[in-house]
Amino acid sequence: MMSLSAKNKYYLKRILPFGIIWLAISLLLLWSDYAVLADQSQVDEWVIPITPAIFVFSSVSVFIVGCLVGAIEVFVVNKLFANQSFPKKIIGKFLLYTTVLFILVFILYLIAASIVSKESVFSKSVWNQYVQFFTSITHVSTWVQLLFSLLVSLIYAEVSENLGQNILYNFFTGRYHKPVDENRIFMFVDMKDSTTIAEKLGHKNYFKLLKDYYRSFSDAIIKNYGEVYQYVGDEIVITWNLDDGLKQNRCIQCFFEMKTALEKQTQNFEKKYNTIPNFKAAMHFGEVTTGEIGALKKDIFFTGDVLNTTARILGLTTKLKEDFLISEPLSRKLETSEDYSLENLGTKTLKGKTKSIQVCAVHYLSQ
């Protein structure tokens, strides 16, 4: 059985919550409608009775519509409003989705009425029923429910994008409500010559460059099961659960795919900013304590010597004139690969630390 790729899993995890949100709200409102209209014989003829068939059809339809909204949001609409403020995003998306929903309500009502009456969707009676529904208070109620579901899902999308999918999921599930110890890999990625580039571009254009620079890494990080822990100026910290990062050397592969992705944007950066950014990185693994932290603002926080050590290894890259350094203990855990070579550079003293560590340079082997 074919398993989903990391990228497909990522998008599925972003889209499915939309369907779940819409389904949960619709079931709650459907139950309240049923409680109010318990005597189905007293309702108007254009009100579709809640039969088992209609319940299944409406539940599946709402879930699919929610997932459709999620797919449109993830793949199309979010990119259209990427540079807009939060209020403009919500209003713009709200109006756009309202148009889409109007068409869907029209189609789904005709299908539901056809199921109940056992007549064709093109029959005159089904269309007359829709006209009566369209001018009724029930139609208004339906739109209130739909727009509420839409608003909740759009707010969820914005919160998820700003916090990060995994962080939001961990908050909801309470995974790190109590601190837990876990083994993780960390990669610190730092832009080369960032100070010179910032002075050359000015802070506004430099900020735009950073957005494009980080965006170019997205697919490589997703594909290799990485999680963005922090953006710190021109530095990005990526982390993996130890097993996920070691499997098929995803943590190493991520670095080289990030390099390739950035190289593909060379002309774009040269044209827009008259400069071509590059980066260096360091990687190490170890035990961390992970938990929710903060009083005024909650965040998922990692604490452990591995972060300090990785940052110090990153500081060796300039001195050793290497783009990618990893700790020797991590190198021993990697799978054998023909795609890159490891060069042991010996034991190095890390700034501010009493313990030394062996480091290795990672070189890509061109095919």
C-alpha positions in Angstrom: 0.0 0.0 0.0 1.4 3.4 -1.1 2.1 5.7 1.8 1.6 9.5 1.6 4.6 11.7 1.1 5.6 14.1 3.8 4.4 17.0 1.7 1.0 15.4 1.1 0.7 14.6 4.8 1.5 18.2 5.6 -1.2 19.5 3.3 -3.7 16.9 4.6 -3.1 18.0 8.2 -3.8 21.6 7.1 -6.9 20.8 5.1 -8.7 18.2 7.3 -9.3 20.6 10.3 -11.5 22.7 8.0 -13.7 19.7 7.3 -13.8 18.8 11.0 -14.6 22.4 12.1 -17.5 22.6 9.5 -18.8 19.2 10.5 -18.7 19.8 14.2 -20.6 23.2 13.9 -23.1 21.8 11.4 -23.9 18.8 13.7 -24.4 21.1 16.7 -26.7 23.4 14.7 -28.5 20.4 13.1 -29.2 19.0 16.5 -30.6 22.4 17.7 -32.8 22.6 14.6 -34.1 19.1 15.2 -34.8 20.0 18.8 -36.8 23.0 17.8 -38.6 21.2 14.9 -39.1 17.9 16.6 -42.5 17.4 15.0 -41.4 17.2 11.4 -45.0 17.1 10.2 -45.5 20.7 11.2 -42.8 22.2 9.0 -43.3 23.8 5.6 -43.0 21.6 2.6 -39.8 23.3 1.3 -38.1 22.5 4.6 -36.2 19.2 4.0 -37.0 16.7 6.8 -34.1 15.2 8.8 -34.2 11.6 7.7 -31.3 9.1 8.1 -30.5 9.5 4.4 -30.5 13.3 4.6 -28.5 13.2 7.8 -25.7 11.2 6.1 -25.9 13.3 3.0 -25.7 16.6 4.9 -22.9 15.4 7.2 -20.8 14.2 4.3 -21.6 17.2 2.2 -20.6 19.7 5.0 -17.4 17.8 5.6 -16.5 17.8 1.9 -17.4 21.5 1.6 -15.2 22.3 4.6 -12.3 20.4 3.1 -12.9 22.1 -0.2 -12.7 25.5 1.5 -9.5 24.3 3.2 -8.0 23.2 -0.1 -8.8 26.4 -1.8 -7.4 28.3 1.2 -4.1 26.4 1.3 -3.4 26.2 -2.4 -4.9 29.3 -3.9 -6.5 32.0 -1.7 -3.8 32.2 1.0 -1.2 33.1 -1.6 -3.5 35.8 -3.1 -3.8 37.6 0.3 -0.2 36.8 1.5 0.8 40.5 1.7 -2.4 41.8 3.2 -3.1 42.7 6.8 -5.2 40.4 9.0 -8.5 42.4 8.7 -8.1 42.7 4.9 -7.3 39.0 4.7 -10.4 38.0 6.7 -12.8 40.4 4.8 -11.4 39.6 1.4 -11.5 35.8 1.9 -14.9 36.1 3.5 -16.4 37.8 0.4 -14.7 35.4 -1.9 -15.8 32.2 -0.1 -19.4 33.6 0.2 -19.7 33.6 -3.6 -18.4 30.0 -3.7 -20.8 28.9 -1.0 -23.8 30.5 -2.7 -23.2 28.3 -5.7 -22.7 25.2 -3.4 -25.8 25.9 -1.4 -27.8 26.1 -4.6 -26.5 22.8 -5.9 -26.7 20.9 -2.6 -30.2 22.0 -1.8 -31.4 20.8 -5.2 -29.7 17.4 -4.7 -31.1 17.0 -1.1 -34.7 18.0 -2.3 -34.3 15.4 -5.1 -33.4 12.7 -2.6 -36.4 13.4 -0.5 -38.9 13.8 -3.3 -37.3 11.0 -5.4 -37.6 13.2 -8.4 -35.0 14.6 -10.8 -33.1 17.7 -9.8 -34.4 19.3 -13.0 -38.1 18.6 -12.1 -40.4 21.7 -11.7 -41.4 20.7 -8.2 -37.8 20.6 -7.0 -37.1 24.0 -8.4 -40.3 25.4 -7.0 -39.2 24.1 -3.6 -35.9 25.9 -4.0 -37.6 29.2 -4.8 -39.7 28.9 -1.6 -36.6 28.0 0.4 -34.7 30.9 -1.1 -37.3 33.5 0.1 -37.7 31.9 3.6 -36.3 32.6 7.0 -34.7 29.1 6.9 -32.5 30.3 4.0 -31.3 33.2 6.2 -30.7 30.8 9.1 -28.7 28.5 6.8 -26.5 31.4 5.7 -25.9 32.4 9.3 -24.7 28.9 10.1 -22.5 28.8 6.9 -20.9 32.2 7.5 -20.2 31.3 11.2 -18.5 28.1 10.1 -16.5 30.1 7.5 -15.4 32.7 10.0 -14.3 30.1 12.5 -12.3 28.2 9.9 -10.7 31.4 8.5 -9.6 32.5 12.0 -8.3 29.0 12.6 -6.3 29.2 9.3 -4.7 32.5 10.3 -3.8 31.3 13.8 -2.4 28.0 12.4 -0.3 29.9 9.9 1.1 32.3 12.5 1.8 29.7 15.2 2.7 26.8 13.0 0.6 23.7 12.3 2.4 21.4 14.8 2.5 24.0 17.5 -1.2 24.6 17.3 -1.9 20.8 17.3 0.3 20.4 20.3 -1.6 23.1 22.2 -4.9 21.6 21.4 -3.9 18.1 22.4 -2.0 19.2 25.5 1.0 17.2 24.5 3.5 19.6 26.1 1.2 21.0 28.9 3.5 19.1 31.2 7.2 19.2 30.3 8.5 16.1 28.6 12.0 14.9 27.8 12.7 13.9 24.3 15.6 13.4 21.9 15.7 15.9 19.0 18.0 17.0 16.2 18.5 20.7 15.7 19.8 22.5 12.7 20.8 26.2 13.0 20.8 27.9 9.6 22.5 31.3 9.2 22.6 33.6 6.2 26.1 34.5 5.1 27.2 38.2 5.0 23.8 39.2 6.3 25.1 42.5 7.9 26.6 43.6 4.5 23.4 42.7 2.7 21.2 44.5 5.2 23.4 47.7 4.9 23.3 47.5 1.1 19.5 47.0 0.9 18.2 49.1 3.8 15.9 47.6 6.4 12.7 47.6 4.3 14.1 45.8 1.3 16.1 43.5 3.6 12.9 42.4 5.3 11.4 41.6 1.9 14.4 39.6 1.0 14.2 37.6 4.2 10.6 36.7 3.5 11.5 35.4 0.0 14.6 33.7 1.4 12.7 31.8 4.1 9.8 31.0 1.7 12.3 29.3 -0.7 13.1 26.7 2.1 9.5 25.7 2.8 9.1 22.7 0.5 12.5 21.3 1.5 11.6 21.5 5.2 8.2 20.0 4.7 9.4 17.2 2.5 12.0 16.1 5.0 9.6 16.2 8.1 11.3 19.2 9.6 9.6 21.7 12.0 10.5 25.3 12.1 11.2 26.1 15.8 12.3 29.8 15.5 13.1 32.6 13.1 15.7 34.8 14.7 16.6 37.6 12.4 18.5 36.0 9.5 18.7 32.7 11.4 16.3 29.8 11.2 16.2 26.9 13.7 14.8 23.6 12.3 14.2 20.6 14.5 13.3 16.9 14.1 12.2 14.1 16.4 15.4 12.0 16.5 13.9 9.0 14.7 12.2 11.1 12.0 15.3 13.1 11.3 17.6 10.1 11.0 15.3 8.0 8.8 16.7 8.2 5.3 19.0 10.9 6.6 16.2 13.4 6.2 18.0 16.0 8.4 21.0 16.0 6.1 19.0 15.8 2.9 17.0 18.9 4.1 20.1 21.0 4.1 21.0 20.1 0.5 17.5 20.5 -0.8 17.4 24.0 0.8 20.6 24.8 -1.0 19.1 23.6 -4.3 15.8 25.5 -3.7 17.8 28.7 -3.0 19.9 28.2 -6.1 16.8 28.0 -8.3 15.8 31.4 -7.0 19.1 33.0 -8.0 17.8 35.0 -10.9 14.8 36.2 -8.9 17.0 37.5 -6.0 19.4 39.1 -8.4 16.6 40.9 -10.3 14.7 42.1 -7.2 17.6 42.8 -4.8 20.8 42.8 -6.9 22.2 40.2 -4.5 22.3 36.5 -4.1 21.9 35.2 -0.5 23.6 32.0 0.7 23.8 30.2 4.0 25.7 28.0 6.4 24.4 25.5 8.9 25.3 23.4 11.9 23.6 20.3 13.3 23.6 18.3 16.5 21.3 16.1 18.6 20.5 15.5 22.2 18.0 15.4 25.0 15.8 18.4 25.5 12.9 19.3 27.9 9.9 20.4 25.9 6.9 22.2 27.3 4.6 25.2 27.1 6.1 28.4 28.5 5.1 32.0 28.9 2.6 34.1 30.9 1.5 36.8 28.5 2.2 34.7 25.4 2.3 30.9 25.3 4.9 29.1 23.2 6.4 25.6 22.8 9.9 25.9 24.2 12.9 23.6 24.1 15.6 23.7 26.7 18.8 21.7 26.8 22.5 21.8 26.2 22.1 20.6 22.6 20.8 24.0 21.5 23.8 25.9 23.0 26.2 23.3 21.5 24.6 23.6 18.0 24.9 27.4 18.1 28.6 27.1 19.0 29.2 24.6 16.2 27.6 27.1 13.8 30.2 29.6 15.0 33.0 27.3 13.7 31.7 27.3 10.1 33.5 30.6 9.3 36.7 29.7 11.0 36.8 26.2 9.3 35.5 27.6 6.0 32.8 25.0 5.8 29.1 25.5 4.9 27.7 22.5 6.8 29.1 21.1 10.1 27.6 18.4 12.2 28.7 16.8 15.5 30.6 13.6 15.3 28.1 11.8 17.6 25.3 12.6 15.1 27.4 11.4 12.2 27.7 8.0 13.7 23.9 7.7 13.8 23.4 8.5 10.1 22.6 5.9 7.5 25.4 5.2 4.9 24.9 7.3 1.8 26.4 7.7 -1.6 25.0 11.3 -1.9 27.4 13.0 0.4 30.7 12.5 2.3 31.7 13.1 5.9 35.1 14.7 6.8 36.1 14.4 10.4 37.7 17.7 11.3 38.9 16.6 14.8 38.1 17.8 18.2 37.2 21.5 18.6 36.8 23.7 21.6 33.5 25.5 21.6 33.3 29.1 22.8 31.9 29.4 26.3 31.9 25.7 26.9 34.4 23.5 28.9 33.7 20.3 26.9 35.2 19.9 23.5 33.5 18.0 20.7 34.4 16.4 17.4 32.9 17.9 14.3 32.5 16.7 10.8 32.0 18.6 7.5 29.3 17.4 5.2 30.0 17.6 1.4 27.6 16.9 -1.3 28.8 14.4 -4.0 27.7 15.6 -7.4 26.4 12.7 -9.5 
